[in-house]
Amino acid sequence: MQRGSLDLGAIDLNLVHALDVLLQEGNVTRAATRLRLTQSATSHRLKRLRALLGDPLLVQGRGGLVPTPRALELAGAVRRTMQDLATTLAHGEPFDPASSERSFVIVTSDFAEIDALPRVLELLTKQAPRISLAVREPGPGLVEALERGEVDIIMGPSLPPHAGLVQRRVGDDGFAACVRRDHPIVRRKLDLAGYAALPHLVISPTTNATVSPVDTALAARGLARRVCLRVPHFLGAPFLTARSDLVLTAPRSMLVHAAQLLPLHLFEPPLPLPRIPVMMTWHERATGDPGHAWLRELAGRCTAAALGRPRDYPAAAASRAGRGSKSGARRA
């Protein structure tokens, strides 16, 4: 079938929805669950889509179904179309989380799995039992994913200015340091030189190429710490610290929670360190979507509470400060 010859009148919207979910899941069984169909019915819709578009769309690959080049070409446009349609139809209509069956995608680091996400899950279970949530790790192409509608919100550091993005500060966190509870330094006073000389464990997410605020603060004093181990994730770092002689300097809220589960001794780093802003970022296209506004309020409130600085966030649309500027992200 040649492109451009497709009869739009022959397209069933249910097929477009099925295509969107199939491309997101890459698995017929999981897609069937989200579509509330049997696996056989979902396979039949995939067969119709293949015939309609003249392409296999999803083929067997390592670990399951993988999209064809044509499917990858369609994925962003189909996702945007479904999102825009949902937003248009919902405009002016109240959003009822108790009955909604929407799916949302949040990008955040594994740091959120310690406290913020459990809070979100608890509220979803009580208030929105049919809403599903997918969490993805930060990686390349986040701005493009927001633009294509593949991601709903990003929680974490501020993103570089970009047209169409809206950012809101939901809280901030400080730093703390820790060692295993029976570490020799627990029984003595630690000065700055002694702190730098200790063997350090450093969390270095693969997508974060910036220098740590700890290293920046030490360099300003003519010092550098002795890094013995770098790990890409937050969750494993306290466990490694509890079973080694390493010292870990990390977000305070994470270490406070970790010390409730592990034999860790927390202490103040012997140098002033800046607080860490935590931002929520989304695309302006979703600002007026009642369901998206509900998600923003929920995620913002749970994140702020997890950081130890709870506050309420209005579900209303973000501030329009900077309207007319196309040069960068707006702060809400």
Secondary structure as the mmCIF struct_conf table of DSSP 4:
data_model
#
loop_
_struct_conf.conf_type_id
_struct_conf.id
_struct_conf.beg_label_comp_id
_struct_conf.beg_label_asym_id
_struct_conf.beg_label_seq_id
_struct_conf.end_label_comp_id
_struct_conf.end_label_asym_id
_struct_conf.end_label_seq_id
TURN_TY1_P TURN_TY1_P1 ARG A 3 GLY A 4
HELX_RH_3T_P HELX_RH_3T_P1 LEU A 8 ALA A 10
HELX_RH_AL_P HELX_RH_AL_P1 LEU A 13 GLU A 25
HELX_RH_AL_P HELX_RH_AL_P2 VAL A 28 LEU A 35
TURN_TY1_P TURN_TY1_P2 ARG A 36 ARG A 36
HELX_RH_AL_P HELX_RH_AL_P3 GLN A 39 LEU A 53
TURN_TY1_P TURN_TY1_P3 GLY A 54 GLY A 54
BEND BEND1 ASP A 55 ASP A 55
STRN STRN1 LEU A 58 GLY A 61
TURN_TY1_P TURN_TY1_P4 ARG A 62 GLY A 63
STRN STRN2 GLY A 64 PRO A 67
HELX_RH_AL_P HELX_RH_AL_P4 PRO A 69 ALA A 90
TURN_TY1_P TURN_TY1_P5 HIS A 91 GLY A 92
BEND BEND2 GLU A 93 GLU A 93
HELX_LH_PP_P HELX_LH_PP_P1 PRO A 94 PHE A 95
TURN_TY1_P TURN_TY1_P6 PRO A 97 SER A 99
STRN STRN3 SER A 103 VAL A 107
HELX_RH_3T_P HELX_RH_3T_P2 ASP A 110 GLU A 113
TURN_TY1_P TURN_TY1_P7 ILE A 114 ASP A 115
HELX_RH_AL_P HELX_RH_AL_P5 ALA A 116 GLN A 127
TURN_TY1_P TURN_TY1_P8 PRO A 129 ARG A 130
STRN STRN4 SER A 132 ARG A 136
TURN_TY1_P TURN_TY1_P9 PRO A 140 GLY A 141
HELX_RH_AL_P HELX_RH_AL_P6 LEU A 142 ARG A 148
TURN_TY1_P TURN_TY1_P10 GLY A 149 GLY A 149
BEND BEND3 GLU A 150 GLU A 150
BEND BEND4 ASP A 152 ASP A 152
STRN STRN5 ILE A 153 GLY A 156
BEND BEND5 PRO A 157 PRO A 157
HELX_LH_PP_P HELX_LH_PP_P2 SER A 158 PRO A 161
TURN_TY1_P TURN_TY1_P11 ALA A 163 GLY A 164
STRN STRN6 LEU A 165 ASP A 173
STRN STRN7 PHE A 175 ARG A 180
TURN_TY1_P TURN_TY1_P12 ARG A 181 ASP A 182
HELX_RH_3T_P HELX_RH_3T_P3 PRO A 184 ARG A 187
BEND BEND6 ARG A 188 ARG A 188
HELX_RH_AL_P HELX_RH_AL_P7 LEU A 192 ALA A 197
BEND BEND7 LEU A 198 LEU A 198
STRN STRN8 PRO A 199 ILE A 203
TURN_TY1_P TURN_TY1_P13 THR A 206 THR A 207
BEND BEND8 THR A 210 THR A 210
HELX_LH_PP_P HELX_LH_PP_P3 VAL A 211 SER A 212
HELX_RH_AL_P HELX_RH_AL_P8 PRO A 213 ALA A 219
TURN_TY1_P TURN_TY1_P14 ALA A 220 GLY A 222
STRN STRN9 ARG A 226 VAL A 231
BEND BEND9 PRO A 232 PRO A 232
BEND BEND10 PHE A 234 PHE A 234
TURN_TY1_P TURN_TY1_P15 LEU A 235 LEU A 235
HELX_RH_AL_P HELX_RH_AL_P9 GLY A 236 ALA A 242
TURN_TY1_P TURN_TY1_P16 ARG A 243 ARG A 243
BEND BEND11 SER A 244 ASP A 245
STRN STRN10 VAL A 247 PRO A 251
HELX_RH_AL_P HELX_RH_AL_P10 ARG A 252 ALA A 259
TURN_TY1_P TURN_TY1_P17 GLN A 260 LEU A 261
BEND BEND12 LEU A 262 LEU A 262
STRN STRN11 LEU A 264 PHE A 267
BEND BEND13 PRO A 270 LEU A 271
STRN STRN12 ILE A 276 HIS A 283
HELX_RH_3T_P HELX_RH_3T_P4 GLU A 284 ALA A 286
TURN_TY1_P TURN_TY1_P18 THR A 287 GLY A 288
HELX_RH_AL_P HELX_RH_AL_P11 PRO A 290 ALA A 306
TURN_TY1_P TURN_TY1_P19 LEU A 307 GLY A 308
BEND BEND14 ALA A 316 ALA A 316
HELX_LH_PP_P HELX_LH_PP_P4 ALA A 317 SER A 319
TURN_TY1_P TURN_TY1_P20 ALA A 321 GLY A 324
BEND BEND15 SER A 327 GLY A 328
HELX_LH_PP_P HELX_LH_PP_P5 ALA A 329 ALA A 329
STRN STRN13 ARG A 330 ARG A 331
#
